[in-house]
Amino acid sequence: MTPQRIPGSRLPLSGHRRLAAEMIVWGGYDGVNYLSSGARYDPVTDTWRSISGLGAPSPRGFHTAVWADNLMLVWGGYDGNPSAPFATGARYDPRTDSWTPISGSNAPSGRYIHAATWTGSEMLIWGGLGNGSGNGSLNSGARYEPKSDVWTPITMTNTPGPRYGHSAVWTGRLLLVWGGVDSVGGISESGGRYDPLNDSWTATATSNRPIPRIGHSAVWTGNKMIVWGGLSLYSLLNSGASYDPLTASWTAISTLNAPSRRSDHVAIWTGSVMVVWGGVAGEDRGGTGGRYDLVADSWSPTSTAGAPGWNIYRKGASVVWTGTEMIVWGGVDSGDRYFGNGGRYDPAADAWLPTPLTGAPVARANHAAVWTGDAMLVWGGFTRPFFGPDTYLDDGYAYHPVTDSWVHVSHLGAPSPREHATALWTGEQMLIWGGDSPSGGLGDGAAYVPQMDAWETIDTNGAPPPFISPHTAVWADPVMIVWGNNDQGSDSGGRYSTTTNTWKPVSTSGAPSGRAHHSAVWTGEEMIVWGGDRVGSPLDTGGAYRVDLSPDADHDGYTVCAGDCDDANPDVHPGAVELCNGRDDDCDGLVDDDFSVGTGCVSDVDSCHQLVGALSCKPDGTGTQCTGVVTLHDLTAPAIICPADVNLECPAGAANIGRATASDACDPTPIITNDASPIMPLGAMVVDWTATDASGNRASCPERVNVRDTTPPGIAVVTTPSVLWPPNHRMVDVAASVAASDACGTPAVSLVSIASTEPDNSAGTGDGNTVNDIQGPVPGSDDFNFALRAERDGGGGGRVYRVTYSAVDGSGNRSVTTSFVFVPHDEAGVTEPLLLSVENGPAGTRLTWDPVPGALSYRVVRGRVGSLRETGAFIDLGTGSCVQPPSSATSTEGHDDAENPPAGEAFFYVAAYDDGRDSGFGTVSAAKPRVLTGGGCE
C-alpha cells in the first residue's frame, strides 16, 4: 500500500498541498483566531504569495484538505465551537486563483479531526468528531466527486466503530482505516477496509496477533513474516506468529519443543526453516537454539556440540546466511565479556564448525555483518576490555569460509567509529548507515566495495535525522530503506538510492507509531515493521510500507510506477509544468491540455494579409501560435479617378471615352471596367467606371459623355440608263440607285429634284415640240423611278438631265448628290459609258456590268463624292483608287472593295473599257469628259 497523510493533526495550519512547484497552506488556528486565509510558497524562488479569499470557506481549523489532480478540496473542521462543526467546504483552483463552493446536498454531517483521502477520482470523508466529547465520535462518511460536485453516502454495513484522530490510507483500491480514539476515549486497536467499487467494509484482522514485545526476531520466508521471541512488559517470550500480508492475517506458531524464552537472539531463514540462536535467555542456556519448520509448524533443537559458548546469554552477535550455513560471530555475555570468535552452523547436518581466531577482528558486539556471496564482512561495533575504556570501532574484516581465513579490509574512507549501525549487501557493495557514537546518534554512512577494497561516502543531503536508538534497514534493490525513532522525538525514515546517491523521505502518513528495538523485513514489495517498544512499553502493532522501486531512468524523481509517462525525458513527470509541445508533460493523460491546439484561428499579418489556420505550439512551448496559410485580406476599396467629361462625334464607343485610373494598397493592378456600350447612342449619358481589387472591394465614379453628330451622311446615286439613245422623243423609264450611309444611323433619302439643261420644247431643231419631258417624280419622297424623254435640241450639244437626291441623318445633317442622264447630240466619237450595278459582296462592295461588244478589257476606279468638281470643260474626278486593274471580267469579284468611306463621306465608282480606240471615263468629244487628276489603274 502507499501511505497517506493522517488527517486530524493538531498542527495549527492544516490542509497544505504541493502544486507542481508550490505548497498551498490554508486555514488553521494562530493561537488567537481561526483563519480563512492562505498562501502559496514557491521553493525555487523562496517566495510566498497570498491566495484569493473571495468565495473561500469560513474561518476554521482541524479541517481536511486533499489535492485532487488540479484542485485543492477543503472540507469540514470547526471554529472553536465543538457543538457546531462544519459540513461545508470549497474547491480552490490555483490556476485561476479562485474558489468554488462544494455542494452541501447529501454531504456528511459536520465534523472535525476526521480523515480525508483522494482515490484519483473521489474524496473519501470518514469518521471524526461530531461534537466536542468522546461520545461524539462518528463512523459515517461519504464520497465526493468534484467533477460533478456530487456526494454519495458510504455504507454503514460492517463499518468500523466510531473514532477520531485515526489513520486512513488509500492503497490504490481500498481505504484502510485503523486506530484512533474511540467513543469512550480509549485507543482503538481495530480498523476496516473500505472498497469504493462495491461500497463495502471488511474488518481488519486482530486475531492471533502476537502480544507486544521487544528484542524479538523477524524473518521473511518469501510470502510470510515470522515473528518470534523477545521481551514483553513482564517476561521473556518463546512464542511467535506468522503474518500473511496478502490476507492481512496472523497465525500463531507452535511452542512445542521451541527454544527457551529469550530476546536479542539471532535468526535467519534458510529457505525451508527458521534458525534462531543465542540471545538473552535469563538463565544459562549456552549454545542453544532451534529450527522452525513453517510448513510442519514444528520445532527441532540446534546442536550444542561445537557451538559458540556464553555465560547466561550472548547478545550483540552478528549472523549471516551463506546459502548452506549460518555464521554467528562476536557478541557479549552477562559477564560483560566480549567475544572475538564464532561458529558456522549447518542446519541440514545440525553441526557446528568454529571460525578461526587467527587474523580475526578484535572482540566486539553490536557490530555490522553481511554476506557477499563468498565472504562475511564484519565492520564496526563496540568493545570494552576488562578494566579497559569503552571503545567504538571503525575497522572491518572479511571472513572466507572456503579458506577459513580472515582478511583485513581497507580503512581509508571508512565511516567514523560506531555501534548498532545497519549493514546491507546490495550485490556489489556493503552499505553502512547510522548507529551510535560516544556523542550520540549518527546520520551518515559509507559503501564498501570488496572488489576494489575501497569505501565511497554516502551523500547525507536529504537523509533522515540521526536515530536515537537502534533502527532497521532493508534492501529493496536498488534502494536502502531505513526507519526508526529519530533524535527529534518522532518516527522517520529515508530511502537511499545507490543508483543516484540520493535520499528521499519515507512517508509518515499512516506509519506506525515511533519505536525502537522493532523488527523489519522486506517482502519483495513492501517493508513490514512490527513490534518494538515506545518509551519502555512493548508494542504489538506495525505497518507495511510500499515504495515504488521501478527504475527512474531519467533521474527526474519519478518512476513509471509513480506515474512518469516518459521515463526517458526528465522534463516529463507528474507535477511538471505542462508546456505546449505535443507531449503530456505533467502525465495527467492529456496532451497540451488548456492550450486548445488545433482550434481554428485567424491572425492579421499586415493591413493586406491574414493568416488563416489552426493554433499550434510555439517552438519554446510557452504557448500557442496561429499557423496556416497567408491569404489576401483587404477590406479597403481602391481609389479611382474617372476621365474628364467628354463630347464625342458619332460614331463613338468605349474606346473613345478615355480611361480611368485606380490605385489600391493591397493590389497593384485593380481591374477597371465601365458600362459603356461598344457603340454608344447619340445623346448625353453617364458612364459608370468601377475599380475592383483582388479581394472584391469596389469603388466607382461617373463620367459624363455627350455623343453628337455633326457630320453629314454620305450619298451616291447611279441612274440607269444613264444615256438615252436614240433621241426618239419617247419617254424612257429611268431607275435611280441611291446608296446613303451615316456613321450614326440610317439616313432618310429623298428625291430633291430632276432638272434638264434644255427646256421641254426647245426652239432648236430636233426637239420634237413636246412637253412634260420629266414625268412621275415626287420630290421630297423616296422616289427612285421616273420617266425621262429621249430628245434634245438638235442645235445644241446634247441634253443633260440632273437627278438630285438628299440624305438627312438623325441629327439633321444633310448631304446632296446628283446623277446625270445624258441625251447625246449624236454617237460619233462618243464612248458609251458602262452601266454599273453595285451590291454588297462577301468581302466588300462588288460591281457588275454588261459586256460591251468589242471591249478588250475593263478597269474600275473609286473616288470620293466630295472630290467631284465640275471644272470648265470637264468633270474632275479627283484622285482615284484602282479597284480592278484591266481585266476581261465584267465584275469586280475577287477584287471586292473592302474599304468604307470615312464618317460623313461617300464613295463613287466609274469604269472604262478598252476596245482598241481612244477610250476612257469620258471622251474629249463628250460634253463634260471625266478626268482623274491622280491615282487610277495606270
Steps between C-alpha positions, in 0.01 A plus 500: 500500500608863459477694830291816513497796743299439820244787524415653835850614585513758778726725295347848499506512118370202311398414146815612328568336163777514242408621149769413245762736645292664773368425849150627588414580863147597608297548816596382849541665838763759594449471878243781507279474195390239252605594148351503151809627323782323327807531284706321238873439553742464210817324624691584183474875557454464880199732482141502629194646331152521646204319353159649437256515790200559274265204539735321743349291785432668834783509759573156646753249626526120524356481148636278225656593168577261217656563161269384221707503180479879449280619789540526877188369678443650847219357716377480858676630813374738767553855626536423870135408559510119535122474491477648152769351276486586132347287226618741233800545278631640173720418204804721436643521146857640511500550124232769527553587868129445566268312737183305417266373775464125554140387482324442832245260353546150653823619668606325823402653832731770637822372657865565573812291569361268231687325219502594132672316216509541121445191286586654166139589424327548838567647844406258780392658833464267802484515878588798715334692783146625467523695827760568763459184710624150443151366456473730200732272301363408160522191281320647199632654185443583134668510161533832313551518123627854415438488126124460550496665848304201638510319839422128545463350852740223610321186617459448875495119466798339682653843551775530766404650836476877550833681538699814433870570453531169316720417206363460149700362209405458133662189351401566142189286542402506868470754781666362816387650830677411827542620855390835633301600809180305546164612637602445864833678469712185469760418239350282230701201377254416224430622151333424173551475126254693278449406134349798311433289192260275693420749779588238763703471825717211620648495852880488538639190668573509875492131595823307567701819507812451717506676835704819523876443517848631436830328424323248280613365163324520165581314178338505157423161348404620155131541575475539880671681782584289808528683832644309795630549854579829659415674823149601603415746770523222756723218373712342230306319227537189285174550309444642156277524195515523121345794314356475147491847339269382221223414744619736776467210746708350783550128577651393834793260475555197718694530827548123530876429521567867436828644634500648848365848552737766379552837335772670297577170328596447137273347239533410132279340237671219311237458233320224688548563874555792736810457717517696828803504728647678800352804664404594853351187653473603864687185606799308376391360164839524341523394138129423456265578217229349286379431147137581407327330204219734387329237285495240779460763775760312706826568684821301533803606711835606357802299613710649778807291410766740381264796527643831616452533874380773735430567862124543562456676165679608188356804333624756252632217280475520124350236275506439124365224279729374228246288324613184683628623836410746774808687619479668841782713630582730790265624769511554875385285793363573845850536642567793264733272313536593130555218256737488206394155386206341326370190331358366176179303535373257235126451567480203263771312695418670830873553550731787599848598388699772677625811323877551530653737752809564290468837327155550646369845598529619854216376723188713466122517507228702331705501182377470140532190280388404150549204269646591158460162331848376586592683820356640822584867549521615864531871580486739796337422833588555864741337742607548860810305607509394865567810703547683169329801341185494283619468143295570187649325196532598133701208360383214282590146399395245240457136602526244216345163597664324206849578631383538861701819525465868588618798291518859626315746274602854414448767761542796263171689468316273747224650717583631847500250793152384608280217623145397408559610139287328239672313220357375171650312208385636163663231287805717436561700816434509874301802617572624854261759646425667831577354840615635834822681590631648825332829403163349410317374193660529159339597170769402252654196339704354217504220245779237492581340162688170563613464142691830527562480878385861514244716681266755340323764708120495506356847438313631807302768315136421566584209734282444809612647835719277716318221681521499879452124533573203278316544173424251224608484141380285207635463149242568229723489194627761413383682812594474869206583728585604857238567766484563873471759776706813426669747731214744447256281688304362206501204267667555167682326223678541174547335165856497366550429130833340419440590138486875553665532846196698613248484787124531505283502811281212610142619536377544856135487393353177635834395648513302826569692819864585574689215662832328562619137508242410236540258211480569129497268197477561126243286322606586149223758479480665839680550831315355798581656837371334817540508875763684696446739787397861546617666821562158652161350408510202264283530187296244308436729202674568176455613146577418142683759290491465125733698281526524125829336403465511126808666351507876456682494168496875446577586865214747529383356830208308351483143377257339259312351793489843661325633194794607281352465152838551327786370711747590227430873532580674833270789406197269495359380831201557729492857623711636214389821337283413201653654190359524154726254323296197396588316823318417820755682718312461829388142425132575564392311190445814294733639236534879488194538725370856537682610183217433246743365241322438169234766559439716196658845508528819295782748541577826319844498339483859375235735362466286189552139614350260748624168635224237503571164661509327838673555833829315535770500765766768510855367454583575865180329620385804700173536311333477164534677173279516194644304207343447162474671162552871443213634293417841362274681743412849371196684630582836337364594158737632232529869418370580150522813282269522201600665170371852437152547355518482121310594183535236226417492136283218386583222453654458849555212740679397819836533326441872448406618847844486662610279790461523872797450733494311830734415786471251788720442806478121468460446124740671258272432202133536591263416217336806341172461310219722372145452380545682169366330186742411224293734280349781696165656411456865431434727787622571852565210734694402814764229479571331833861397553577228759833393651502151664798372702602137554289480818185611321491850646353751253505871440310692230491843341290654217609647167256715302511430127314691226491327159407737219478486120633797300606309188260475203426156369661363187288452189563368144251472210521294182224541242416223255514556213733790514482564122178532309547399140371534245331837551166375375292730722370206695477477876761266649466348849798588708585344838718674756717280722579704811758387759492708818690436823550672831728421790222545749208329336303456182440834328171587332542522119266711286483630148581870489447579135539395140599778261596519135764719337245570221144612518228248417434659163822642380502750219761308314450224251463140606315580821180345386278772635406299816430590861516312833841358416533404871215287626421319826748637753373591847758737649531478877432127499703189461408482133757310300308433176394754244484554120717732289446590136771396256535823303731800472538821318649416168694822502649440838771280639256250651258497793598418857246408764621581853352255755566625857443305823560596864583296811410636847626331821335498840677814603378693198826494316431500125695392190398545138630323191408507130499237230487584132300347217629596161322542164800541262481715191631199306716187548799602291822494704310425821598210716193342658539505878456171674186436698618387852308309762616517866437247778655391829705189435651252753824696518379855434342709225456305175428658157365328190423620144385375169771414251572755224537355152858527385635582841840348569518579874335698775637702791322639809606787724358644824483863601347719766176678422627799688790525253278538188541837339354639180790693358445678168482249222539184710399338822790456744471160668778583743754240603369148448589157631522197277240238593557268206793536262443425124321165478260326268265429796168684507494524882737578785457152651836418653571871524210597726561836661537449879545870568226703671471875456599716794224634718286752310638410157401274207684311226422498125615241248570550124608250235656521158547243229773464234390407149824597331392859449545806704268435795478588862263621771387753244617634161617833384196517275269448799341810636670455838785243492583332833865539590700351788748746639688224680507126581306250293618174348770637266 
